[in-house]
Amino acid sequence: MSTELILSAVALIGIAALVPCFMIATTILGPRSKGKMKNEAYESGVGPIIGTVDQKFSVKFYLLAILFLIFDIEAVFMYPWAVCVRELGWFGFTEMVVFMLLLLTGLIYILKKGVLNWR
């Protein structure tokens, strides 16, 4: 076996042994505080919610979240393309133009349907 493989195996076993030891040590040695405020749920500064748990939300919230994901993924695809645009040449440029036109068509469809109108 190579020395690199042995070294990486020893390091992996060492990390696998140290992580549970650290977790047990923090449980035993860590500070403990109990009280009414400590045991309450914290929801971004909002106090305890009074009402039913099964409240209905508008579908527009979910549509907006899905639209955000779609256009966020578009940006993720554009960063590596921008780095390699010179090596890709005209073929890569044409592919990105088709991709952008497809997303623009979807955005126009969304705007015509009135999905982003909140009235």
N, C-alpha and C positions, 0 to 999 in steps of 0.2 A: 504494500500500500504506500501511497505517496504521503509525504509529511504534511502537505496541505490538507489532505483528506482527514488525517488523524487529528490535526490541530482544529479543524472545523467541527469534527465530531465531539472533541473534548469541550470546545466552547459551547456547542449546542447543549450538551448534557449539563454543563455548568450553569448555563442560563436557565434551563428547565428545572434545575434544583434550587436555584436562588430565588426565582419568582415566588414559589409557594412559601419559602422561608420568610421573605419580606412581607408577604401578605399575613402570615401568622404572627410575625413580630409586631406589625402595626395594629393588629387586632388586640394583642395582649398588652402592648406598651402604649397604645394610643390613648388620647384623652377621651373621656366619656362624659357627655352632658345630656341629661334627660330633663324634660320639662314639657309644659304645654306648648310653648312656641316651637320647640325643637321637633316635636312629633307632628306638627301641622304641615299640610302640603303647601308648597309655595308655587304659585302659578304666575310668575312674572309680575309680581306686585299686586295681583288681584286677590282680594280676600276670598273667603269660602263662597262658593257659588251656591246661591239659593234657587232651587227650582228642580225641574226634572232633569235627569241625566240624558234622556233621549231627545234632545232638542233637534229640530229639523233645521238644516242649513240650506241656503239657496244653492242651486246647481251652478250658478255663476261663479261661486268661489272655486269649485272644482275645475270648471272650464278655464278660469284664469290661471290656475296652477298648472294645468296641462299645457296651456299655451306658453307659459313661462318656461317649462321644461323643453318644449320643442325649440324655442328660439335660443335657449341656453345651450342646447346640444349643437345648434347651428354654429354658435360662437366657438365651441370646442372643436368642431371640424375645420373652422377657418384658420385657427392658429397654426397648426402644422402645415396647412396649405400655404400660408403666407411665408413660412420659413423655406419651403421647398419650391416656390413658384418658378424660380429660374431654371431649376433642373427639370421640372415637369414640362416646361415649354407651352406651346399653344394648346396641346391636348389637355393638359391640366387646367389651363385657363378656361377652356371651353367647358370642361366638366364642372368647374365651380360656377360659371355663368348659368349653366343648366340647373344646378342645385339651387342657386339664389333665385332664379326665375320660378322654380317649383315652390319655394317657400313664399315668394312674393304673391304667387297665385293663391296659395292657402291663406295668406294674410288678407288679400282682397276679398276672398270668399267669406272670411270671418267678419270683416267690416261690413259687407253687404248684408249678412244675416243679422247683424246688430248684436253680436255676442258681447261686445265691450260696452254697450249702452246699459247703464245701471238704473234707468228710470222704470 
